[in-house]
């Protein structure tokens, strides 16, 4: 079964990776993937937004090649 990094929400409502014994805590659910798909922005296409400056997109998309995380809306 695939593992995922556990995120925890602190008092200021910010999600951060959970550290246990100096290492990232791994869980077997899809919670982190769900958080990423909801709270990350997918880069808009030229057909949706003319100006490239406003197409946005999350910085992690640079690491995935042709696949982008997040939602457009």
C-alpha positions as CSV (number, residue, x, y, z in Angstrom):
1,X,0.0,0.0,0.0
2,X,1.3,3.5,-0.9
3,X,2.2,5.9,1.9
4,X,1.5,9.6,2.2
5,X,3.0,12.3,4.4
6,X,0.8,13.2,7.3
7,X,-0.1,16.9,7.5
8,X,-1.3,18.5,10.8
9,X,-3.1,21.8,11.3
10,X,-1.5,24.2,13.8
11,X,-3.3,26.9,15.9
12,X,-2.9,29.4,13.0
13,X,-4.7,27.0,10.7
14,X,-1.6,26.3,8.6
15,X,-1.0,22.7,7.5
16,X,2.6,21.4,8.1
17,X,4.2,17.9,7.8
18,X,4.1,16.0,11.0
19,X,7.6,15.1,12.3
20,X,8.0,12.0,14.5
21,X,11.5,11.1,15.9
22,X,13.1,13.4,13.4
23,X,11.4,11.9,10.3
24,X,8.2,12.6,8.4
25,X,5.2,10.6,9.6
26,X,3.8,8.4,6.9
27,X,0.1,7.4,6.8
28,X,-1.8,5.0,4.5
29,X,-4.7,7.4,3.6
30,X,-5.1,9.9,0.9
31,X,-5.7,12.9,3.2
32,X,-2.6,14.8,2.0
33,X,-3.5,14.2,-1.7
34,X,-7.0,15.5,-1.0
35,X,-5.7,18.6,0.8
36,X,-3.3,19.3,-2.2
37,X,-6.1,18.9,-4.8
38,X,-8.3,21.3,-2.9
39,X,-5.9,24.0,-1.7
40,X,-3.4,24.0,-4.6
41,X,-4.0,25.8,-7.8
42,X,-3.7,24.1,-11.2
43,X,-2.2,26.3,-14.0
44,X,-4.8,27.6,-16.3
45,X,-4.5,27.0,-20.1
46,X,-4.1,29.8,-22.7
47,X,-7.7,29.1,-23.7
48,X,-9.0,29.9,-20.2
49,X,-6.7,32.9,-19.4
50,X,-5.1,35.0,-22.1
51,X,-2.4,36.7,-20.0
52,X,0.3,34.2,-18.9
53,X,0.9,36.2,-15.7
54,X,-2.6,35.4,-14.4
55,X,-2.5,31.6,-15.2
56,X,-0.9,31.0,-11.8
57,X,-0.4,27.4,-10.7
58,X,1.2,25.9,-7.6
59,X,5.0,25.7,-7.3
60,X,5.0,21.9,-6.8
61,X,3.7,21.5,-10.4
62,X,7.3,22.3,-11.6
63,X,8.4,18.9,-10.1
64,X,5.7,16.7,-11.8
65,X,6.4,17.3,-15.5
66,X,3.2,17.0,-17.5
67,X,1.0,16.3,-14.4
68,X,-0.3,19.2,-12.3
69,X,-1.8,19.0,-8.9
70,X,-4.7,21.1,-7.7
71,X,-8.0,22.4,-9.1
72,X,-8.7,25.2,-11.5
73,X,-11.6,26.6,-9.6
